[in-house]
């Protein structure tokens, strides 16, 4: 069984993210797998890439 949904998160370094969540269920094994993806080219797709490049941490003021 597959369930699709949109989830919104606020990451402390890159801000707001809107991700599509696919929930994959295996009722025979009682396993659940969540897969989060962003629309290619969207702002939510680019922000996690900044983290992999070592985006600077925000400075408290």
Rosetta silent file (secondary structure, phi, psi, omega in degrees, C-alpha in Angstrom):
SEQUENCE: XXXXXXXXXXXXXXXXXXXXXXXXXXXXXXXXXXXXXXXXXXXXXXXXXXXXXXXXXXXXX
SCORE:     score description
SCORE:     0.000 S_00000001
   1 L     0.000  144.546 -179.139    0.000    0.000    0.000 S_00000001
   2 E  -131.266  132.722  177.176    1.243    3.536   -0.767 S_00000001
   3 E  -122.236  131.436  178.703    0.042    6.798    0.758 S_00000001
   4 E  -111.696  143.139 -177.813    1.127   10.195   -0.628 S_00000001
   5 E  -157.721  161.843  174.385    1.072   13.429    1.326 S_00000001
   6 E  -109.497  130.101  179.532    2.816   16.824    1.470 S_00000001
   7 E  -117.117  145.414  178.047    4.733   17.653    4.651 S_00000001
   8 E  -118.173  133.763 -178.122    6.104   21.026    5.705 S_00000001
   9 E  -130.111  157.135  170.331    9.196   21.385    7.871 S_00000001
  10 E  -120.740  111.933  179.001   11.283   24.221    9.261 S_00000001
  11 E   -89.963  138.766 -176.527   14.975   23.354    9.248 S_00000001
  12 L   -63.684  -20.591 -177.858   17.143   25.424   11.618 S_00000001
  13 L  -105.824  -32.760 -175.516   19.704   26.239    8.909 S_00000001
  14 L  -114.500   -3.368  175.092   17.799   26.450    5.613 S_00000001
  15 E    86.888 -146.178 -173.084   14.293   27.415    6.732 S_00000001
  16 E   -72.711  136.533  176.333   10.991   26.208    5.310 S_00000001
  17 E  -131.469  138.045  174.172   10.838   23.005    3.255 S_00000001
  18 E  -117.882  113.555 -173.827    7.854   21.491    1.479 S_00000001
  19 E  -123.145  141.507  173.733    8.410   17.807    0.803 S_00000001
  20 E   -82.396  133.301 -177.789    6.278   15.095   -0.728 S_00000001
  21 E  -115.996  122.832  172.485    6.060   12.091    1.564 S_00000001
  22 E  -104.694  127.457  176.716    5.400    8.590    0.293 S_00000001
  23 E  -107.228  116.590 -179.881    4.508    6.069    2.958 S_00000001
  24 E  -104.362  124.646 -176.369    5.172    2.517    1.868 S_00000001
  25 E  -114.234  140.424  171.921    3.506   -0.155    3.977 S_00000001
  26 E  -121.199   92.726 -174.705    4.138   -3.880    4.179 S_00000001
  27 L   -62.765  -26.630 -179.862    1.202   -5.233    6.180 S_00000001
  28 L   -71.222  -32.823 -177.774    2.623   -8.754    6.285 S_00000001
  29 L  -105.343   -4.038 -175.704    5.834   -7.612    7.983 S_00000001
  30 L    56.974   37.155  177.529    4.426   -4.561    9.839 S_00000001
  31 E  -102.840  149.095 -179.992    7.137   -2.411    8.218 S_00000001
  32 E  -136.106  131.638  178.805    6.734    1.220    7.287 S_00000001
  33 E  -126.901  125.455  176.571    9.072    3.265    5.074 S_00000001
  34 E  -103.093  129.796  179.496    8.793    7.042    4.670 S_00000001
  35 E  -121.985  117.572 -179.607   10.353    8.578    1.551 S_00000001
  36 E  -104.377  129.838  177.805   10.659   12.391    1.399 S_00000001
  37 E  -138.504  154.430  175.736   11.319   14.138   -1.923 S_00000001
  38 L  -113.124  153.520  177.601   11.157   17.709   -3.202 S_00000001
  39 L   -66.613  124.812  179.196   10.015   18.850   -6.617 S_00000001
  40 L   -55.663  135.672 -179.803   13.156   19.265   -8.793 S_00000001
  41 L    87.383  -10.121 -179.759   13.958   22.937   -9.384 S_00000001
  42 L   -81.125  164.660  177.751   11.887   24.086   -6.412 S_00000001
  43 H   -61.632  -37.432  178.910   13.270   26.096   -3.518 S_00000001
  44 H   -67.821  -22.950  177.907   12.734   23.055   -1.274 S_00000001
  45 H   -79.116  -35.210 -177.099   14.863   20.990   -3.649 S_00000001
  46 H   -78.381  -33.455 -174.705   17.784   23.445   -3.597 S_00000001
  47 H   -61.344  -47.356  178.512   17.942   24.049    0.165 S_00000001
  48 H   -61.906  -27.699  177.140   19.052   20.546    1.257 S_00000001
  49 H   -66.089  -31.597  176.003   21.810   20.739   -1.360 S_00000001
  50 H   -61.990  -37.910  179.083   23.162   23.796    0.487 S_00000001
  51 H   -63.635  -38.755 -179.185   23.560   21.634    3.581 S_00000001
  52 H   -70.694  -19.648  178.217   25.637   19.097    1.676 S_00000001
  53 L   -94.321    3.455  177.348   27.928   21.933    0.529 S_00000001
  54 L    82.493   50.176  177.138   28.480   23.143    4.082 S_00000001
  55 L   -59.285  143.232 -179.011   26.139   26.102    4.384 S_00000001
  56 L   -64.910  148.417  176.826   27.164   28.410    7.235 S_00000001
  57 L   -76.203  145.048  178.622   25.339   28.053   10.532 S_00000001
  58 L   -66.284  149.154  179.958   23.078   30.963   11.480 S_00000001
  59 L  -104.153  127.629  178.110   24.488   33.385   14.021 S_00000001
  60 L   -70.372  139.639  179.432   22.323   34.307   16.992 S_00000001
  61 L  -115.297    0.000    0.000   21.844   38.056   17.456 S_00000001
